[in-house]
Amino acid sequence: MSAPTFGDRVQGAIAAHGHLCVGIDPHPHLLEAWGLPVSADGVRRFGERVVDAAAGRAGIVKPQVSFFERFGSAGFAALEAVLSAARERGLITIADAKRGDIGTTMDAYAAAWLLPGSPLEADALTVSPYLGAGALEGTLALAAAHGKGVFVLAATSNPEGAAVQGAAVSGRDGVRDTVAGRIVREVTAFNAAHTPAGSWAGAGFVVGATVDRRAAGLPDTIDPVAPILAPGFGHQGARPEDLEEIFGPLSPAVLASESRSILSAGPKALEAAIEATRARTGGARG
């Protein structure tokens, strides 16, 4: 029997805990509101508190790397501690680093974040395909070999992205697409060649909950099924209870990412905020 793919692990997490992905975004104003220092120690304590609250209530957490990186080597050490704590608590971790490059440079990013035993090891990594989706092939292959995941930016929740991601393009195959649609097609072709029958794929997509999927040229179905990381819920305006209406046939594989709308509840009310948000997404009880 084949080892479970990252997609299979996401499918299991959704079945056990629902669609919520809890963002770990230690904004300076949140650190101050929580009574924590705006420092590497502060982001570590913040992240570990979120991990404690999410464990058993959500299946997946997503540290935003930039908020740790701003403190240099001490910040990366704090992120390592948060990722390790999440792994010990049985949470799936998505490092939201949006890495994107070519050749051996991209391979090195993949090894840093996805190779088992790496100090920064996460279960999945967000990546940018805007140097060409083909430039990610080594990353996708490394992730598949180790049961790790990759979330490829396709149609993001920021309004500035629409002009680029929705632009019409023609590939060498002569097919007309949007940029976002072609990214999904090319990554799905990789998944089709590397995903065991009946499994969810390990390479998924970032699709904002505030995006008009048809205007972005995105399909209504993806085969094999690929996890979709969906920012835009909560603070950015999309309502968690509308997940199925927003994503239609894709909704079973959607991870509703929320951060500020949960984190603003503060450290003492964090568990209750996670429980309430999970319920609004139609989440299972852990």
Salt bridges, closest charged atoms under 4 A:
ASP41 OD1 - ARG44 NH2 2.60
ASP41 OD2 - ARG45 NH1 3.10
GLU48 OE1 - ARG44 NH1 2.96
ASP52 OD1 - ARG89 NH1 2.86
GLU69 OE2 - ARG99 NH2 3.09
ASP96 OD2 - LYS62 NZ 2.90
ASP96 OD1 - LYS98 NZ 2.74
GLU121 OE2 - LYS148 NZ 2.61
ASP123 OD1 - ARG9 NH1 3.01
ASP173 OD1 - ARG182 NH2 3.15
ASP173 OD2 - ARG185 NH2 3.29
ASP177 OD2 - ARG182 NH2 3.84
ASP177 OD2 - ARG185 NE 2.77
GLU186 OE2 - ARG182 NH1 3.84
ASP220 OD1 - ARG213 NH1 3.15
ASP220 OD2 - ARG214 NH2 3.21
GLU241 OE2 - ARG239 NH1 3.46
GLU241 OE1 - ARG280 NH2 2.89
ASP242 OD2 - ARG239 NE 2.92
GLU271 OE1 - ARG49 NH2 2.87
GLU275 OE2 - ARG57 NE 3.58
GLU275 OE1 - ARG278 NH2 2.73
